[in-house]
Amino acid sequence: MRSRRYTLIGLVLTALMLFPVYWMLNVSLTPQQDMRKSPPDLFPLHPTFEGYRSVLDDQLPYLGTSLLIGLGTVALTLVLAAPAGYSLAKLRPRGGGALGLALLIAQMVPGIVMAMGFYGIFLDLGLLNSWWGLIIADSTIAVPFGVMIFTAFMSGIPGELIAASRIDGAGTFRTFWSIVLPVSRNALVTVSLFSFLWAWSDFVFANTLDGGGDLRPITLGIYKYIGNNNQEWNAIMATAVVASIPAAVLLVLAQRYVAAGVTAGAVKD
């Protein structure tokens, strides 16, 4: 009886959390002239795909830019975070503890504060309104998280495995590339996924550093439909639905790797 009650409570809470997703889908199919009805329809009685046609006509370049920025952020994050995590976990450099604390503190800095700092730096370097500037900015959020995940995961790799590779003549880089990285698949997938999602959903950096660029991400492209006197809500919600699909698919495909990656190092023998 108690398990049924808990199941019912779980279903109710899940429905409440998923209702905004349903409402987004509902509005994306609602004709523009029906938007002002009170109360609004809980189901699209006269569904239209005009919003999705607008996405195909107007938003594909923005989606492509977001994909480029997301993949670039993943690549830069892995290049920086994986070696740093290996160093902190296995090489034990002097000052490693202080660096770990600094990375933790970096996670607490609000994004808007970082965006203002980046604006002044990018203005001097000529990186404003550029996709590579956004890759650098988004990586500053992802790299500290990635280093902590890699450090926790690689700390659990048996020292005997690394010692055996060195006995066989492998140097530090060869050990890292051929031994440590292949067994760190869960951490790689976890860091890659979160890095991509942060870059894909970023608005603060995009609006601050790339507001006037030709290659703007989808989080800014959606503002094409928002004006002072007119808001195309079905197109806005259709864009949000389409932009949510890559993130949802990645989360479903990578969930078991993420579950293993984020809990790495939580249990010690």
N, C-alpha and C positions, 0 to 999 in steps of 0.2 A: 504493500500500500504506500509506504513511504517513497519507494523508488518511483512509483507512478506519479506521485505528487511532484517529486523533483523533476521528472521528465516533463510534466506539464509546465512547470515553472520555466524550465529551460526552453521549451518551445515558444512560450509567450515572450520571453526575453529575446530570443532569436528573431521572432516576428517583428518585435519593436525595433530592433537594430537594423533589420533588412527593409523596413518600410520606406525609409528615404530612398533606397535603391529602386524599389518598386515605383515610388512616386516619380522619380526621375524618368523611368521608362514610360510611365503613364503620360506625363507631360510631353515627352518627346513625340508621342503619337497623337496628341490632341491638336486639332486645328487652331490656328491663331485666333479666330473669331470666338472660340469657346473658352478662351483663357479667363475672361472676366466673369464667368458664371459664378453665382453664389447660391448654394454651396457648389464647389467643383465636383465633377463626376469622378467617382472612385474607379471607374473603368472607362477607357476611351471608346465611347459609343459610336463615334464616326472617325475611326483612325485614319491618319494621313502620314505619308512618308516624306512630306515636304522638308521637314527638318533634316532628315538623312540625305536627301538630295542636296541640300545646302552644304552639308558636311563634305560630300563627294566633290562638289563644285568649288568650295572655298577653303576647306580645312586640310586637305591632303599635304600641301607644303608645310604647314605648321606641324602636322603629325610626323612628317619626315625629319624636320628639324629636331623635334623632341627625341625621336629615335636616335639621331646622330649624337645629340648631347648625352643621352642616356648611355649609349654604348661607349662613347668616349670617356665618360665618367667612370664606368666600370673598368675600362682598360687602365686608366691612370691610377685608380684606387688600388687595383691588384698589383700593379707594378711597384707602388710605394708601400702598401700595407703588408703584403706577404713577406718580403725580405725583412721589414722592420719587426714583424711578429716573430719570425724565426730567430732573429738576433736577440730579442728580449727573452724568448723562451729557452733557447739552447746555448747561445754564445755568452749570455750574461755580461753585457758591457757595463763598464763603470757608469754610474748615473742612471741605470735602467729603471730603478724604482722611481726616481724623480720624473723621468720621462713618462712613465705610466700614469703618474699622478697628473702631469700636465695634459695628457691626452684625455683623462677623465674630466678635468676642468674645462677643456675645450668643448666637450659635449654640452656644457651648461651655458655657453655663451649664446644669447638670442641671435637668431638669424638676421634680424634687422640691424643689429649692431655690427655684425660682420659685413653686411651689405653696404653700410655707410663707409666702412673702412676700405672695402674693395673699390668703391666708387672713386675715391681719391687716388688710389694706386693705379687703377685701370685708366683713369683719365690721363695720368702722366705717361703711362706705357702705351696708350693708344689701343687698348683692348675693349673699350666700351662698344656696345652694339655688335658683338661678335660671338659666334657660337663657341669658339675655343676659350673665350673668356668665361663663359658660363660653365664649361667643363672644369676649368680650374677652380671656380668658385664652388661648384657643387661638390667637387672632390674634397674640399676642406671640411665638409660635413661628414663625408663617407670615410675618409682615411682614418681619423681617430677611432671610429667604431670598428673599422676593418682591422686595425692593429690590435685592438683588444680581443676581438674574436680569434684572430690568428694566434695571438699569444696564448690564450686559454686553450685552444685546440692543440697547438704544437707542443705545449707543455706536457700533454698526455702521451706523446710519442715516446716509445721506450728508448732510453739512452743507448741500449745495446745495439739497436738497429743503426743508429748513427755511428757508433763506435766501430761496428762491423764494416760500414762503408769506408771509413777512414783507414782501417786495416787493409782494405782492398786497394788503397791508393787514391781514393776520391778526395778531392779538396773540398773546401767549404762550399763553394758555389755548386760543384757537381753533386755534393750530398743534398744540398737544398733543392736543386732542380730535379734530380733523378730519384731521390728517396722521399724527401719531406713533402714536396708538393703533391705527388701522386696519392699519398695516403691522407692528404688534407682536403679531399674532394668535398666533404660536407661543409667545411669552412669556406672553401672557394665559392661554392654555390650560394651559401648564406650571404657572404659579403657582396657577391655580384648582384644578387637579387635586391638587397636593401639599397645598394648604391644606385641601381637602375631606378628603383621606385622613388628614391629621393630626388633624383634628377628629373624623372618624368613628371612628378607632381609639383616641382618647385615653382613658386610664384614670386616670392620675395626677391630672390636674386635676379630672376628674369625681368621683373618689372623695374628693378633699380638699375640693372647693368645692360639691359638689352631692349629697353622700351621703344627705341626708334630704329632698330636694326631691320634689315631685309629678311634675315633668317630668324624668325621668332618662334618660340615653342608654342605648343597647343594651349598652355595656360594663359598665354597672351592672345592667341588667335581667337579664343572664345569671346573676347571683348569686341570683336568685329560686329557682333549682334546686339551690343548694348549701347544705346544712345541716350541723350537727355530726354527725348520725348517718345522713344520707342524701344521696347525690349522684345526681341524675337525669342520667346521662351521655348517654343518647340525646337528651334534650331540650337539654342543654348543647351538644352537637355539632351538633344540628339548628339551633339558634340561631346558632352560629358559621358554619355553611354559608350560611344565609340572609343573615347580616350581611356575608359575604364577597362576595356576588353583586354589589352595586352597585360596590364597589371594583374587582372584576375586569372588569366591563363597561366602566367608565370608563377603565381602563388599556388595554384592547384598542382602544377607540374613539379614544383620544387619543395612542396611542404614537408616531405619526409626528410629531405636533406637539411632544411632549415631547422626542423625540430632537433636533429642531431647536432647541428652546428652551434645553435645558440645555447645548448646545454653542455657543450664541451667544457671540461675542466670544473664542472659543478660538483662532481663526485671524485674524491681522491681515495686511492687504495691505502 
